[in-house]
Amino acid sequence: MKNAEDLIELLQEDVIPEIEDVIDALFENVNDNKNATPEDKQELKELQELRSEFTGMLEEVKNGEMDEDECAEIIEEIDTMRDEEAE
């Protein structure tokens, strides 16, 4: 269950809170700025959907609906996404 535990921690402690921080900042910008671009609004929508996907994934892992190999693949994908963002 090591990969499942790692994925739960990664999602709870890092990924979902980071997405929520960006959503909060973007939401404030969109609400405070009547001139918010359609791109800002679209990005907000996409981030909200991403948060929902990760939250659903977290529930699946917690409920034992995801095997260790799937968890390892997802961790690897998240790490790759984060590396690409850092570049």
PyMOL Python script that loads the backbone (N, CA, C, O; Angstrom):
from pymol import cmd

cmd.read_pdbstr("""\
ATOM      1  N   MET A   1       0.820  -1.214   0.000  1.00  0.00           N
ATOM      2  CA  MET A   1       0.000   0.000   0.000  1.00  0.00           C
ATOM      3  C   MET A   1       0.859   1.270   0.000  1.00  0.00           C
ATOM      4  O   MET A   1       0.337   2.370   0.185  1.00  0.00           O
ATOM      5  N   LYS A   2       2.145   1.125  -0.203  1.00  0.00           N
ATOM      6  CA  LYS A   2       3.042   2.273  -0.159  1.00  0.00           C
ATOM      7  C   LYS A   2       2.689   3.321  -1.214  1.00  0.00           C
ATOM      8  O   LYS A   2       2.604   4.508  -0.900  1.00  0.00           O
ATOM      9  N   ASN A   3       2.482   2.893  -2.459  1.00  0.00           N
ATOM     10  CA  ASN A   3       2.142   3.848  -3.514  1.00  0.00           C
ATOM     11  C   ASN A   3       0.810   4.530  -3.240  1.00  0.00           C
ATOM     12  O   ASN A   3       0.667   5.729  -3.478  1.00  0.00           O
ATOM     13  N   ALA A   4      -0.161   3.780  -2.743  1.00  0.00           N
ATOM     14  CA  ALA A   4      -1.466   4.366  -2.432  1.00  0.00           C
ATOM     15  C   ALA A   4      -1.323   5.412  -1.334  1.00  0.00           C
ATOM     16  O   ALA A   4      -1.901   6.495  -1.421  1.00  0.00           O
ATOM     17  N   GLU A   5      -0.558   5.088  -0.308  1.00  0.00           N
ATOM     18  CA  GLU A   5      -0.345   6.047   0.785  1.00  0.00           C
ATOM     19  C   GLU A   5       0.385   7.288   0.286  1.00  0.00           C
ATOM     20  O   GLU A   5       0.049   8.410   0.664  1.00  0.00           O
ATOM     21  N   ASP A   6       1.390   7.079  -0.570  1.00  0.00           N
ATOM     22  CA  ASP A   6       2.127   8.216  -1.133  1.00  0.00           C
ATOM     23  C   ASP A   6       1.219   9.095  -1.983  1.00  0.00           C
ATOM     24  O   ASP A   6       1.295  10.322  -1.923  1.00  0.00           O
ATOM     25  N   LEU A   7       0.360   8.460  -2.776  1.00  0.00           N
ATOM     26  CA  LEU A   7      -0.551   9.222  -3.629  1.00  0.00           C
ATOM     27  C   LEU A   7      -1.555  10.004  -2.789  1.00  0.00           C
ATOM     28  O   LEU A   7      -1.839  11.164  -3.088  1.00  0.00           O
ATOM     29  N   ILE A   8      -2.088   9.387  -1.752  1.00  0.00           N
ATOM     30  CA  ILE A   8      -3.021  10.085  -0.861  1.00  0.00           C
ATOM     31  C   ILE A   8      -2.341  11.315  -0.262  1.00  0.00           C
ATOM     32  O   ILE A   8      -2.909  12.407  -0.259  1.00  0.00           O
ATOM     33  N   GLU A   9      -1.143  11.133   0.236  1.00  0.00           N
ATOM     34  CA  GLU A   9      -0.413  12.257   0.835  1.00  0.00           C
ATOM     35  C   GLU A   9      -0.129  13.338  -0.205  1.00  0.00           C
ATOM     36  O   GLU A   9      -0.318  14.524   0.065  1.00  0.00           O
ATOM     37  N   LEU A  10       0.322  12.937  -1.386  1.00  0.00           N
ATOM     38  CA  LEU A  10       0.632  13.889  -2.444  1.00  0.00           C
ATOM     39  C   LEU A  10      -0.599  14.710  -2.820  1.00  0.00           C
ATOM     40  O   LEU A  10      -0.522  15.931  -2.957  1.00  0.00           O
ATOM     41  N   LEU A  11      -1.725  14.037  -2.985  1.00  0.00           N
ATOM     42  CA  LEU A  11      -2.950  14.737  -3.361  1.00  0.00           C
ATOM     43  C   LEU A  11      -3.451  15.643  -2.239  1.00  0.00           C
ATOM     44  O   LEU A  11      -3.809  16.794  -2.485  1.00  0.00           O
ATOM     45  N   GLN A  12      -3.477  15.130  -1.013  1.00  0.00           N
ATOM     46  CA  GLN A  12      -4.016  15.894   0.115  1.00  0.00           C
ATOM     47  C   GLN A  12      -3.125  17.057   0.526  1.00  0.00           C
ATOM     48  O   GLN A  12      -3.609  18.146   0.834  1.00  0.00           O
ATOM     49  N   GLU A  13      -1.829  16.815   0.528  1.00  0.00           N
ATOM     50  CA  GLU A  13      -0.903  17.797   1.087  1.00  0.00           C
ATOM     51  C   GLU A  13      -0.332  18.767   0.060  1.00  0.00           C
ATOM     52  O   GLU A  13       0.058  19.881   0.411  1.00  0.00           O
ATOM     53  N   ASP A  14      -0.280  18.361  -1.188  1.00  0.00           N
ATOM     54  CA  ASP A  14       0.368  19.205  -2.189  1.00  0.00           C
ATOM     55  C   ASP A  14      -0.553  19.613  -3.328  1.00  0.00           C
ATOM     56  O   ASP A  14      -0.857  20.792  -3.506  1.00  0.00           O
ATOM     57  N   VAL A  15      -0.992  18.629  -4.091  1.00  0.00           N
ATOM     58  CA  VAL A  15      -1.661  18.912  -5.360  1.00  0.00           C
ATOM     59  C   VAL A  15      -2.973  19.675  -5.179  1.00  0.00           C
ATOM     60  O   VAL A  15      -3.151  20.746  -5.758  1.00  0.00           O
ATOM     61  N   ILE A  16      -3.875  19.140  -4.393  1.00  0.00           N
ATOM     62  CA  ILE A  16      -5.186  19.787  -4.237  1.00  0.00           C
ATOM     63  C   ILE A  16      -5.056  21.156  -3.574  1.00  0.00           C
ATOM     64  O   ILE A  16      -5.682  22.106  -4.042  1.00  0.00           O
ATOM     65  N   PRO A  17      -4.264  21.301  -2.495  1.00  0.00           N
ATOM     66  CA  PRO A  17      -4.104  22.648  -1.924  1.00  0.00           C
ATOM     67  C   PRO A  17      -3.484  23.658  -2.901  1.00  0.00           C
ATOM     68  O   PRO A  17      -3.873  24.826  -2.910  1.00  0.00           O
ATOM     69  N   GLU A  18      -2.527  23.216  -3.719  1.00  0.00           N
ATOM     70  CA  GLU A  18      -1.928  24.123  -4.705  1.00  0.00           C
ATOM     71  C   GLU A  18      -2.973  24.581  -5.721  1.00  0.00           C
ATOM     72  O   GLU A  18      -3.043  25.762  -6.060  1.00  0.00           O
ATOM     73  N   ILE A  19      -3.778  23.646  -6.199  1.00  0.00           N
ATOM     74  CA  ILE A  19      -4.825  23.998  -7.163  1.00  0.00           C
ATOM     75  C   ILE A  19      -5.827  24.946  -6.514  1.00  0.00           C
ATOM     76  O   ILE A  19      -6.261  25.911  -7.144  1.00  0.00           O
ATOM     77  N   GLU A  20      -6.196  24.684  -5.269  1.00  0.00           N
ATOM     78  CA  GLU A  20      -7.150  25.551  -4.578  1.00  0.00           C
ATOM     79  C   GLU A  20      -6.600  26.960  -4.388  1.00  0.00           C
ATOM     80  O   GLU A  20      -7.348  27.932  -4.486  1.00  0.00           O
ATOM     81  N   ASP A  21      -5.305  27.082  -4.118  1.00  0.00           N
ATOM     82  CA  ASP A  21      -4.691  28.408  -3.986  1.00  0.00           C
ATOM     83  C   ASP A  21      -4.777  29.185  -5.293  1.00  0.00           C
ATOM     84  O   ASP A  21      -5.096  30.374  -5.300  1.00  0.00           O
ATOM     85  N   VAL A  22      -4.490  28.509  -6.391  1.00  0.00           N
ATOM     86  CA  VAL A  22      -4.560  29.166  -7.701  1.00  0.00           C
ATOM     87  C   VAL A  22      -6.008  29.527  -8.030  1.00  0.00           C
ATOM     88  O   VAL A  22      -6.280  30.609  -8.550  1.00  0.00           O
ATOM     89  N   ILE A  23      -6.929  28.621  -7.726  1.00  0.00           N
ATOM     90  CA  ILE A  23      -8.352  28.891  -7.970  1.00  0.00           C
ATOM     91  C   ILE A  23      -8.790  30.119  -7.172  1.00  0.00           C
ATOM     92  O   ILE A  23      -9.464  30.999  -7.707  1.00  0.00           O
ATOM     93  N   ASP A  24      -8.411  30.180  -5.895  1.00  0.00           N
ATOM     94  CA  ASP A  24      -8.796  31.317  -5.057  1.00  0.00           C
ATOM     95  C   ASP A  24      -8.287  32.629  -5.628  1.00  0.00           C
ATOM     96  O   ASP A  24      -9.032  33.605  -5.707  1.00  0.00           O
ATOM     97  N   ALA A  25      -7.021  32.657  -6.027  1.00  0.00           N
ATOM     98  CA  ALA A  25      -6.436  33.882  -6.575  1.00  0.00           C
ATOM     99  C   ALA A  25      -7.109  34.265  -7.887  1.00  0.00           C
ATOM    100  O   ALA A  25      -7.419  35.435  -8.113  1.00  0.00           O
ATOM    101  N   LEU A  26      -7.332  33.291  -8.740  1.00  0.00           N
ATOM    102  CA  LEU A  26      -7.967  33.554 -10.021  1.00  0.00           C
ATOM    103  C   LEU A  26      -9.423  33.967  -9.836  1.00  0.00           C
ATOM    104  O   LEU A  26      -9.917  34.845 -10.545  1.00  0.00           O
ATOM    105  N   PHE A  27     -10.107  33.337  -8.887  1.00  0.00           N
ATOM    106  CA  PHE A  27     -11.504  33.681  -8.608  1.00  0.00           C
ATOM    107  C   PHE A  27     -11.608  35.132  -8.139  1.00  0.00           C
ATOM    108  O   PHE A  27     -12.495  35.869  -8.569  1.00  0.00           O
ATOM    109  N   GLU A  28     -10.705  35.529  -7.263  1.00  0.00           N
ATOM    110  CA  GLU A  28     -10.694  36.921  -6.801  1.00  0.00           C
ATOM    111  C   GLU A  28     -10.460  37.869  -7.964  1.00  0.00           C
ATOM    112  O   GLU A  28     -11.123  38.900  -8.075  1.00  0.00           O
ATOM    113  N   ASN A  29      -9.523  37.523  -8.828  1.00  0.00           N
ATOM    114  CA  ASN A  29      -9.224  38.368  -9.978  1.00  0.00           C
ATOM    115  C   ASN A  29     -10.428  38.492 -10.902  1.00  0.00           C
ATOM    116  O   ASN A  29     -10.752  39.584 -11.367  1.00  0.00           O
ATOM    117  N   VAL A  30     -11.084  37.377 -11.164  1.00  0.00           N
ATOM    118  CA  VAL A  30     -12.243  37.392 -12.052  1.00  0.00           C
ATOM    119  C   VAL A  30     -13.387  38.187 -11.423  1.00  0.00           C
ATOM    120  O   VAL A  30     -14.050  38.963 -12.110  1.00  0.00           O
ATOM    121  N   ASN A  31     -13.624  38.000 -10.129  1.00  0.00           N
ATOM    122  CA  ASN A  31     -14.725  38.711  -9.468  1.00  0.00           C
ATOM    123  C   ASN A  31     -14.436  40.185  -9.250  1.00  0.00           C
ATOM    124  O   ASN A  31     -15.337  41.017  -9.354  1.00  0.00           O
ATOM    125  N   ASP A  32     -13.183  40.515  -8.948  1.00  0.00           N
ATOM    126  CA  ASP A  32     -12.821  41.900  -8.671  1.00  0.00           C
ATOM    127  C   ASP A  32     -12.615  42.711  -9.939  1.00  0.00           C
ATOM    128  O   ASP A  32     -12.696  43.939  -9.917  1.00  0.00           O
ATOM    129  N   ASN A  33     -12.355  42.043 -11.016  1.00  0.00           N
ATOM    130  CA  ASN A  33     -12.002  42.722 -12.250  1.00  0.00           C
ATOM    131  C   ASN A  33     -13.091  42.502 -13.279  1.00  0.00           C
ATOM    132  O   ASN A  33     -13.220  41.420 -13.851  1.00  0.00           O
ATOM    133  N   LYS A  34     -13.860  43.528 -13.502  1.00  0.00           N
ATOM    134  CA  LYS A  34     -14.944  43.404 -14.468  1.00  0.00           C
ATOM    135  C   LYS A  34     -14.403  43.198 -15.882  1.00  0.00           C
ATOM    136  O   LYS A  34     -15.134  42.801 -16.789  1.00  0.00           O
ATOM    137  N   ASN A  35     -13.120  43.474 -16.048  1.00  0.00           N
ATOM    138  CA  ASN A  35     -12.492  43.303 -17.355  1.00  0.00           C
ATOM    139  C   ASN A  35     -11.727  41.989 -17.449  1.00  0.00           C
ATOM    140  O   ASN A  35     -10.817  41.862 -18.269  1.00  0.00           O
ATOM    141  N   ALA A  36     -12.078  41.029 -16.634  1.00  0.00           N
ATOM    142  CA  ALA A  36     -11.416  39.727 -16.687  1.00  0.00           C
ATOM    143  C   ALA A  36     -11.594  39.142 -18.084  1.00  0.00           C
ATOM    144  O   ALA A  36     -12.671  39.208 -18.678  1.00  0.00           O
ATOM    145  N   THR A  37     -10.530  38.581 -18.577  1.00  0.00           N
ATOM    146  CA  THR A  37     -10.571  38.049 -19.936  1.00  0.00           C
ATOM    147  C   THR A  37     -11.317  36.715 -19.981  1.00  0.00           C
ATOM    148  O   THR A  37     -11.428  36.016 -18.974  1.00  0.00           O
ATOM    149  N   PRO A  38     -11.816  36.385 -21.152  1.00  0.00           N
ATOM    150  CA  PRO A  38     -12.433  35.065 -21.303  1.00  0.00           C
ATOM    151  C   PRO A  38     -11.437  33.944 -20.985  1.00  0.00           C
ATOM    152  O   PRO A  38     -11.820  32.876 -20.510  1.00  0.00           O
ATOM    153  N   GLU A  39     -10.157  34.206 -21.255  1.00  0.00           N
ATOM    154  CA  GLU A  39      -9.129  33.216 -20.945  1.00  0.00           C
ATOM    155  C   GLU A  39      -9.036  32.977 -19.441  1.00  0.00           C
ATOM    156  O   GLU A  39      -8.876  31.840 -18.998  1.00  0.00           O
ATOM    157  N   ASP A  40      -9.138  34.063 -18.651  1.00  0.00           N
ATOM    158  CA  ASP A  40      -9.120  33.920 -17.189  1.00  0.00           C
ATOM    159  C   ASP A  40     -10.302  33.087 -16.714  1.00  0.00           C
ATOM    160  O   ASP A  40     -10.160  32.214 -15.859  1.00  0.00           O
ATOM    161  N   LYS A  41     -11.450  33.366 -17.272  1.00  0.00           N
ATOM    162  CA  LYS A  41     -12.653  32.631 -16.885  1.00  0.00           C
ATOM    163  C   LYS A  41     -12.546  31.158 -17.290  1.00  0.00           C
ATOM    164  O   LYS A  41     -12.964  30.269 -16.547  1.00  0.00           O
ATOM    165  N   GLN A  42     -11.987  30.913 -18.467  1.00  0.00           N
ATOM    166  CA  GLN A  42     -11.815  29.540 -18.934  1.00  0.00           C
ATOM    167  C   GLN A  42     -10.797  28.808 -18.056  1.00  0.00           C
ATOM    168  O   GLN A  42     -10.999  27.645 -17.707  1.00  0.00           O
ATOM    169  N   GLU A  43      -9.705  29.488 -17.701  1.00  0.00           N
ATOM    170  CA  GLU A  43      -8.699  28.871 -16.841  1.00  0.00           C
ATOM    171  C   GLU A  43      -9.292  28.510 -15.480  1.00  0.00           C
ATOM    172  O   GLU A  43      -9.005  27.446 -14.930  1.00  0.00           O
ATOM    173  N   LEU A  44     -10.122  29.405 -14.943  1.00  0.00           N
ATOM    174  CA  LEU A  44     -10.790  29.135 -13.675  1.00  0.00           C
ATOM    175  C   LEU A  44     -11.654  27.887 -13.786  1.00  0.00           C
ATOM    176  O   LEU A  44     -11.619  27.021 -12.912  1.00  0.00           O
ATOM    177  N   LYS A  45     -12.422  27.799 -14.849  1.00  0.00           N
ATOM    178  CA  LYS A  45     -13.288  26.637 -15.060  1.00  0.00           C
ATOM    179  C   LYS A  45     -12.461  25.359 -15.167  1.00  0.00           C
ATOM    180  O   LYS A  45     -12.805  24.342 -14.563  1.00  0.00           O
ATOM    181  N   GLU A  46     -11.374  25.409 -15.933  1.00  0.00           N
ATOM    182  CA  GLU A  46     -10.526  24.225 -16.105  1.00  0.00           C
ATOM    183  C   GLU A  46      -9.880  23.795 -14.790  1.00  0.00           C
ATOM    184  O   GLU A  46      -9.779  22.601 -14.509  1.00  0.00           O
ATOM    185  N   LEU A  47      -9.447  24.756 -13.990  1.00  0.00           N
ATOM    186  CA  LEU A  47      -8.835  24.426 -12.702  1.00  0.00           C
ATOM    187  C   LEU A  47      -9.861  23.822 -11.744  1.00  0.00           C
ATOM    188  O   LEU A  47      -9.541  22.910 -10.980  1.00  0.00           O
ATOM    189  N   GLN A  48     -11.081  24.324 -11.784  1.00  0.00           N
ATOM    190  CA  GLN A  48     -12.129  23.763 -10.947  1.00  0.00           C
ATOM    191  C   GLN A  48     -12.422  22.317 -11.351  1.00  0.00           C
ATOM    192  O   GLN A  48     -12.656  21.464 -10.495  1.00  0.00           O
ATOM    193  N   GLU A  49     -12.406  22.050 -12.649  1.00  0.00           N
ATOM    194  CA  GLU A  49     -12.616  20.687 -13.132  1.00  0.00           C
ATOM    195  C   GLU A  49     -11.445  19.790 -12.731  1.00  0.00           C
ATOM    196  O   GLU A  49     -11.645  18.638 -12.348  1.00  0.00           O
ATOM    197  N   LEU A  50     -10.234  20.317 -12.817  1.00  0.00           N
ATOM    198  CA  LEU A  50      -9.047  19.560 -12.427  1.00  0.00           C
ATOM    199  C   LEU A  50      -9.092  19.202 -10.947  1.00  0.00           C
ATOM    200  O   LEU A  50      -8.768  18.081 -10.554  1.00  0.00           O
ATOM    201  N   ARG A  51      -9.503  20.177 -10.131  1.00  0.00           N
ATOM    202  CA  ARG A  51      -9.638  19.919  -8.692  1.00  0.00           C
ATOM    203  C   ARG A  51     -10.654  18.809  -8.446  1.00  0.00           C
ATOM    204  O   ARG A  51     -10.429  17.934  -7.609  1.00  0.00           O
ATOM    205  N   SER A  52     -11.749  18.840  -9.157  1.00  0.00           N
ATOM    206  CA  SER A  52     -12.770  17.799  -9.016  1.00  0.00           C
ATOM    207  C   SER A  52     -12.219  16.432  -9.408  1.00  0.00           C
ATOM    208  O   SER A  52     -12.499  15.432  -8.748  1.00  0.00           O
ATOM    209  N   GLU A  53     -11.439  16.392 -10.480  1.00  0.00           N
ATOM    210  CA  GLU A  53     -10.848  15.129 -10.910  1.00  0.00           C
ATOM    211  C   GLU A  53      -9.891  14.587  -9.843  1.00  0.00           C
ATOM    212  O   GLU A  53      -9.932  13.400  -9.517  1.00  0.00           O
ATOM    213  N   PHE A  54      -9.031  15.455  -9.302  1.00  0.00           N
ATOM    214  CA  PHE A  54      -8.093  15.011  -8.282  1.00  0.00           C
ATOM    215  C   PHE A  54      -8.811  14.614  -6.995  1.00  0.00           C
ATOM    216  O   PHE A  54      -8.393  13.670  -6.324  1.00  0.00           O
ATOM    217  N   THR A  55      -9.864  15.308  -6.649  1.00  0.00           N
ATOM    218  CA  THR A  55     -10.641  14.963  -5.462  1.00  0.00           C
ATOM    219  C   THR A  55     -11.298  13.595  -5.641  1.00  0.00           C
ATOM    220  O   THR A  55     -11.308  12.782  -4.716  1.00  0.00           O
ATOM    221  N   GLY A  56     -11.843  13.343  -6.826  1.00  0.00           N
ATOM    222  CA  GLY A  56     -12.424  12.035  -7.123  1.00  0.00           C
ATOM    223  C   GLY A  56     -11.385  10.934  -7.083  1.00  0.00           C
ATOM    224  O   GLY A  56     -11.638   9.836  -6.587  1.00  0.00           O
ATOM    225  N   MET A  57     -10.205  11.244  -7.618  1.00  0.00           N
ATOM    226  CA  MET A  57      -9.103  10.291  -7.592  1.00  0.00           C
ATOM    227  C   MET A  57      -8.697   9.978  -6.158  1.00  0.00           C
ATOM    228  O   MET A  57      -8.426   8.824  -5.825  1.00  0.00           O
ATOM    229  N   LEU A  58      -8.654  10.987  -5.320  1.00  0.00           N
ATOM    230  CA  LEU A  58      -8.314  10.805  -3.914  1.00  0.00           C
ATOM    231  C   LEU A  58      -9.305   9.868  -3.241  1.00  0.00           C
ATOM    232  O   LEU A  58      -8.902   8.985  -2.484  1.00  0.00           O
ATOM    233  N   GLU A  59     -10.574  10.043  -3.502  1.00  0.00           N
ATOM    234  CA  GLU A  59     -11.598   9.177  -2.920  1.00  0.00           C
ATOM    235  C   GLU A  59     -11.447   7.735  -3.410  1.00  0.00           C
ATOM    236  O   GLU A  59     -11.616   6.790  -2.640  1.00  0.00           O
ATOM    237  N   GLU A  60     -11.127   7.575  -4.696  1.00  0.00           N
ATOM    238  CA  GLU A  60     -10.926   6.230  -5.230  1.00  0.00           C
ATOM    239  C   GLU A  60      -9.776   5.529  -4.516  1.00  0.00           C
ATOM    240  O   GLU A  60      -9.885   4.356  -4.159  1.00  0.00           O
ATOM    241  N   VAL A  61      -8.681   6.242  -4.311  1.00  0.00           N
ATOM    242  CA  VAL A  61      -7.522   5.643  -3.644  1.00  0.00           C
ATOM    243  C   VAL A  61      -7.885   5.288  -2.205  1.00  0.00           C
ATOM    244  O   VAL A  61      -7.572   4.196  -1.732  1.00  0.00           O
ATOM    245  N   LYS A  62      -8.540   6.208  -1.518  1.00  0.00           N
ATOM    246  CA  LYS A  62      -8.925   5.963  -0.125  1.00  0.00           C
ATOM    247  C   LYS A  62      -9.861   4.762  -0.001  1.00  0.00           C
ATOM    248  O   LYS A  62      -9.806   4.026   0.984  1.00  0.00           O
ATOM    249  N   ASN A  63     -10.716   4.569  -0.997  1.00  0.00           N
ATOM    250  CA  ASN A  63     -11.682   3.468  -0.970  1.00  0.00           C
ATOM    251  C   ASN A  63     -11.102   2.164  -1.491  1.00  0.00           C
ATOM    252  O   ASN A  63     -11.812   1.162  -1.579  1.00  0.00           O
ATOM    253  N   GLY A  64      -9.816   2.166  -1.840  1.00  0.00           N
ATOM    254  CA  GLY A  64      -9.179   0.950  -2.323  1.00  0.00           C
ATOM    255  C   GLY A  64      -9.572   0.560  -3.729  1.00  0.00           C
ATOM    256  O   GLY A  64      -9.434  -0.600  -4.115  1.00  0.00           O
ATOM    257  N   GLU A  65     -10.066   1.523  -4.506  1.00  0.00           N
ATOM    258  CA  GLU A  65     -10.518   1.246  -5.861  1.00  0.00           C
ATOM    259  C   GLU A  65      -9.395   1.367  -6.890  1.00  0.00           C
ATOM    260  O   GLU A  65      -9.622   1.188  -8.087  1.00  0.00           O
ATOM    261  N   MET A  66      -8.185   1.670  -6.421  1.00  0.00           N
ATOM    262  CA  MET A  66      -7.058   1.860  -7.321  1.00  0.00           C
ATOM    263  C   MET A  66      -5.908   0.976  -6.843  1.00  0.00           C
ATOM    264  O   MET A  66      -5.556   0.987  -5.663  1.00  0.00           O
ATOM    265  N   ASP A  67      -5.329   0.216  -7.764  1.00  0.00           N
ATOM    266  CA  ASP A  67      -4.241  -0.666  -7.348  1.00  0.00           C
ATOM    267  C   ASP A  67      -2.911   0.083  -7.277  1.00  0.00           C
ATOM    268  O   ASP A  67      -2.804   1.235  -7.698  1.00  0.00           O
ATOM    269  N   GLU A  68      -1.912  -0.590  -6.741  1.00  0.00           N
ATOM    270  CA  GLU A  68      -0.598   0.018  -6.515  1.00  0.00           C
ATOM    271  C   GLU A  68       0.055   0.497  -7.813  1.00  0.00           C
ATOM    272  O   GLU A  68       0.702   1.544  -7.835  1.00  0.00           O
ATOM    273  N   ASP A  69      -0.114  -0.265  -8.886  1.00  0.00           N
ATOM    274  CA  ASP A  69       0.476   0.130 -10.166  1.00  0.00           C
ATOM    275  C   ASP A  69      -0.156   1.413 -10.691  1.00  0.00           C
ATOM    276  O   ASP A  69       0.545   2.295 -11.188  1.00  0.00           O
ATOM    277  N   GLU A  70      -1.474   1.518 -10.581  1.00  0.00           N
ATOM    278  CA  GLU A  70      -2.159   2.745 -11.008  1.00  0.00           C
ATOM    279  C   GLU A  70      -1.680   3.935 -10.189  1.00  0.00           C
ATOM    280  O   GLU A  70      -1.434   5.012 -10.732  1.00  0.00           O
ATOM    281  N   CYS A  71      -1.549   3.741  -8.890  1.00  0.00           N
ATOM    282  CA  CYS A  71      -1.079   4.808  -8.009  1.00  0.00           C
ATOM    283  C   CYS A  71       0.320   5.265  -8.408  1.00  0.00           C
ATOM    284  O   CYS A  71       0.599   6.463  -8.457  1.00  0.00           O
ATOM    285  N   ALA A  72       1.197   4.305  -8.693  1.00  0.00           N
ATOM    286  CA  ALA A  72       2.568   4.628  -9.097  1.00  0.00           C
ATOM    287  C   ALA A  72       2.576   5.418 -10.402  1.00  0.00           C
ATOM    288  O   ALA A  72       3.334   6.378 -10.544  1.00  0.00           O
ATOM    289  N   GLU A  73       1.738   5.018 -11.352  1.00  0.00           N
ATOM    290  CA  GLU A  73       1.651   5.727 -12.635  1.00  0.00           C
ATOM    291  C   GLU A  73       1.171   7.166 -12.435  1.00  0.00           C
ATOM    292  O   GLU A  73       1.700   8.090 -13.054  1.00  0.00           O
ATOM    293  N   ILE A  74       0.186   7.351 -11.585  1.00  0.00           N
ATOM    294  CA  ILE A  74      -0.353   8.693 -11.343  1.00  0.00           C
ATOM    295  C   ILE A  74       0.684   9.573 -10.652  1.00  0.00           C
ATOM    296  O   ILE A  74       0.836  10.746 -10.991  1.00  0.00           O
ATOM    297  N   ILE A  75       1.398   9.000  -9.682  1.00  0.00           N
ATOM    298  CA  ILE A  75       2.457   9.756  -9.010  1.00  0.00           C
ATOM    299  C   ILE A  75       3.497  10.200 -10.036  1.00  0.00           C
ATOM    300  O   ILE A  75       3.954  11.343 -10.015  1.00  0.00           O
ATOM    301  N   GLU A  76       3.861   9.296 -10.922  1.00  0.00           N
ATOM    302  CA  GLU A  76       4.849   9.612 -11.953  1.00  0.00           C
ATOM    303  C   GLU A  76       4.337  10.717 -12.877  1.00  0.00           C
ATOM    304  O   GLU A  76       5.086  11.628 -13.231  1.00  0.00           O
ATOM    305  N   GLU A  77       3.067  10.639 -13.266  1.00  0.00           N
ATOM    306  CA  GLU A  77       2.474  11.662 -14.126  1.00  0.00           C
ATOM    307  C   GLU A  77       2.447  13.020 -13.432  1.00  0.00           C
ATOM    308  O   GLU A  77       2.743  14.037 -14.058  1.00  0.00           O
ATOM    309  N   ILE A  78       2.099  13.047 -12.164  1.00  0.00           N
ATOM    310  CA  ILE A  78       2.078  14.304 -11.412  1.00  0.00           C
ATOM    311  C   ILE A  78       3.484  14.875 -11.324  1.00  0.00           C
ATOM    312  O   ILE A  78       3.672  16.078 -11.510  1.00  0.00           O
ATOM    313  N   ASP A  79       4.475  14.035 -11.043  1.00  0.00           N
ATOM    314  CA  ASP A  79       5.859  14.492 -10.974  1.00  0.00           C
ATOM    315  C   ASP A  79       6.311  15.077 -12.309  1.00  0.00           C
ATOM    316  O   ASP A  79       6.993  16.102 -12.347  1.00  0.00           O
ATOM    317  N   THR A  80       5.927  14.419 -13.407  1.00  0.00           N
ATOM    318  CA  THR A  80       6.285  14.911 -14.738  1.00  0.00           C
ATOM    319  C   THR A  80       5.636  16.261 -15.006  1.00  0.00           C
ATOM    320  O   THR A  80       6.285  17.168 -15.526  1.00  0.00           O
ATOM    321  N   MET A  81       4.370  16.402 -14.657  1.00  0.00           N
ATOM    322  CA  MET A  81       3.670  17.673 -14.847  1.00  0.00           C
ATOM    323  C   MET A  81       4.348  18.785 -14.058  1.00  0.00           C
ATOM    324  O   MET A  81       4.510  19.896 -14.563  1.00  0.00           O
ATOM    325  N   ARG A  82       4.740  18.496 -12.836  1.00  0.00           N
ATOM    326  CA  ARG A  82       5.385  19.492 -11.989  1.00  0.00           C
ATOM    327  C   ARG A  82       6.758  19.866 -12.542  1.00  0.00           C
ATOM    328  O   ARG A  82       7.143  21.034 -12.497  1.00  0.00           O
ATOM    329  N   ASP A  83       7.500  18.888 -13.065  1.00  0.00           N
ATOM    330  CA  ASP A  83       8.804  19.171 -13.662  1.00  0.00           C
ATOM    331  C   ASP A  83       8.653  20.070 -14.881  1.00  0.00           C
ATOM    332  O   ASP A  83       9.451  20.985 -15.086  1.00  0.00           O
ATOM    333  N   GLU A  84       7.631  19.809 -15.688  1.00  0.00           N
ATOM    334  CA  GLU A  84       7.383  20.628 -16.881  1.00  0.00           C
ATOM    335  C   GLU A  84       7.009  22.051 -16.505  1.00  0.00           C
ATOM    336  O   GLU A  84       7.411  22.995 -17.185  1.00  0.00           O
ATOM    337  N   GLU A  85       6.246  22.220 -15.434  1.00  0.00           N
ATOM    338  CA  GLU A  85       5.866  23.554 -14.977  1.00  0.00           C
ATOM    339  C   GLU A  85       7.072  24.334 -14.475  1.00  0.00           C
ATOM    340  O   GLU A  85       7.137  25.552 -14.640  1.00  0.00           O
ATOM    341  N   ALA A  86       8.022  23.643 -13.864  1.00  0.00           N
ATOM    342  CA  ALA A  86       9.199  24.288 -13.294  1.00  0.00           C
ATOM    343  C   ALA A  86      10.146  24.799 -14.374  1.00  0.00           C
ATOM    344  O   ALA A  86      10.944  25.705 -14.131  1.00  0.00           O
ATOM    345  N   GLU A  87      10.054  24.219 -15.561  1.00  0.00           N
ATOM    346  CA  GLU A  87      10.968  24.613 -16.643  1.00  0.00           C
ATOM    347  C   GLU A  87      10.591  25.908 -17.274  1.00  0.00           C
ATOM    348  O   GLU A  87      11.267  26.365 -18.196  1.00  0.00           O
TER     349      GLU A  87
END
""", "prot")
cmd.dss("prot")
cmd.show_as("cartoon", "prot")
cmd.util.cbc("prot")
cmd.orient("prot")
